[in-house]
Amino acid sequence: MASASISKLTALPARVASRLQWEYREWRTPSRASFLQEELDHAILDAVAWTPCERVLDVGCGTGVYSRKLVEKQLNVTGLDLSAELLARAAATGLPLLQASGEQLPVADDSFDTIFCHKTAYLFAQPATALVEFRRVLRSGGRVLLSTSRTRSPYALAQAAAIRLSRNRDWGFNNRLGPGAWIALARTAGFDVRTVYSCNLVAPIVFRVCDRWIVPNEWMRRFNRALRRGTGWPMAGTRPRLLAQDFVLELVRR
Ligand SMILES: C[S@@+](CC[C@H](N)C(=O)[O-])C[C@H]1O[C@@H](n2cnc3c(N)ncnc32)[C@H](O)[C@@H]1O
């Protein structure tokens, strides 16, 4: 694993480097459990089918939070991230780690069964290139699990406004693709959609202010459960649900 710090990665465009600095500050502290995270965790860890010994590349692994959870499922995990600081923390997992961009993978063709890309896809400046790379390193019939969010929901717009008001210029996206746009790009890149996991139905009226949820977690947890029961909408489907905020796309290499 290379050990250069982000600040020394002068080859990166300033916008990407500044975004990475923010990522490091935000992600070095353990994230707070929230009802939003719980639904996503359920989708990526429990609802998705995992086969023991699957070779998984965790793209944007950060400190290895999810790499660890995947190892508990007896999977062969390799972590990959742009940030040397975060990878240094992920080293405690003892897993193979690569410092690279998801848009340019230093990995041979056909070498993984699954690409796991959680909460990182919005950081790709060239999302189409990332998908082509994902396809290249996957075996035939391999899959991508890609988490994405709606960008024009009331939740996303309120969050964007809160960020503007707080003048936190570091927080941002390198692309603004929602689930529909990712699906269209993935089809062009040579993937079929197997399952769409729609998470966090109408979570959206609340957002984080000064690191606090303005509606208690437990209320939102109950609200989400009641809404899912009321609408009869299971989490797994073939298309993004209208009222959901977050999605996990299971894309299969053609
Ligand atoms: C929001 S964090 C998510 C970390 C981890 N997947 C998780 O859910 O705990 C996004 C991660 O993507 C990494 N990242 C940003 N741009 C990247 C790129 N182009 N290729 C690979 N990793 C990238 C950041 O360094 C950071 O670790």
PDBQT file of the ligand as one rigid body, heavy atoms in Angstrom, charges set to zero:
ROOT
HETATM    1  C1  LIG A 301     -18.291   8.271   2.466  1.00  0.00    +0.000 C 
HETATM    2  S1  LIG A 301     -16.821   7.317   2.534  1.00  0.00    +0.000 S 
HETATM    3  C2  LIG A 301     -17.448   5.633   2.561  1.00  0.00    +0.000 C 
HETATM    4  C3  LIG A 301     -16.477   4.675   3.191  1.00  0.00    +0.000 C 
HETATM    5  C4  LIG A 301     -17.001   3.229   3.312  1.00  0.00    +0.000 C 
HETATM    6  N1  LIG A 301     -17.445   2.685   2.042  1.00  0.00    +0.000 N 
HETATM    7  C5  LIG A 301     -18.143   3.163   4.325  1.00  0.00    +0.000 C 
HETATM    8  O1  LIG A 301     -19.300   3.119   3.923  1.00  0.00    +0.000 OA
HETATM    9  O2  LIG A 301     -17.835   3.172   5.522  1.00  0.00    +0.000 OA
HETATM   10  C6  LIG A 301     -16.237   7.478   0.854  1.00  0.00    +0.000 C 
HETATM   11  C7  LIG A 301     -14.866   6.859   0.620  1.00  0.00    +0.000 C 
HETATM   12  O3  LIG A 301     -14.542   6.920  -0.759  1.00  0.00    +0.000 OA
HETATM   13  C8  LIG A 301     -13.166   7.255  -0.889  1.00  0.00    +0.000 C 
HETATM   14  N2  LIG A 301     -13.008   7.792  -2.252  1.00  0.00    +0.000 N 
HETATM   15  C9  LIG A 301     -13.274   9.026  -2.718  1.00  0.00    +0.000 A 
HETATM   16  N3  LIG A 301     -13.079   9.104  -4.043  1.00  0.00    +0.000 NA
HETATM   17  C10 LIG A 301     -12.673   7.860  -4.425  1.00  0.00    +0.000 A 
HETATM   18  C11 LIG A 301     -12.296   7.287  -5.673  1.00  0.00    +0.000 A 
HETATM   19  N4  LIG A 301     -12.320   7.998  -6.809  1.00  0.00    +0.000 N 
HETATM   20  N5  LIG A 301     -11.910   5.991  -5.695  1.00  0.00    +0.000 NA
HETATM   21  C12 LIG A 301     -11.882   5.251  -4.557  1.00  0.00    +0.000 A 
HETATM   22  N6  LIG A 301     -12.213   5.745  -3.350  1.00  0.00    +0.000 NA
HETATM   23  C13 LIG A 301     -12.614   7.030  -3.286  1.00  0.00    +0.000 A 
HETATM   24  C14 LIG A 301     -12.920   8.219   0.240  1.00  0.00    +0.000 C 
HETATM   25  O4  LIG A 301     -11.561   8.308   0.550  1.00  0.00    +0.000 OA
HETATM   26  C15 LIG A 301     -13.748   7.563   1.355  1.00  0.00    +0.000 C 
HETATM   27  O5  LIG A 301     -13.014   6.596   2.044  1.00  0.00    +0.000 OA
ENDROOT
TORSDOF 0
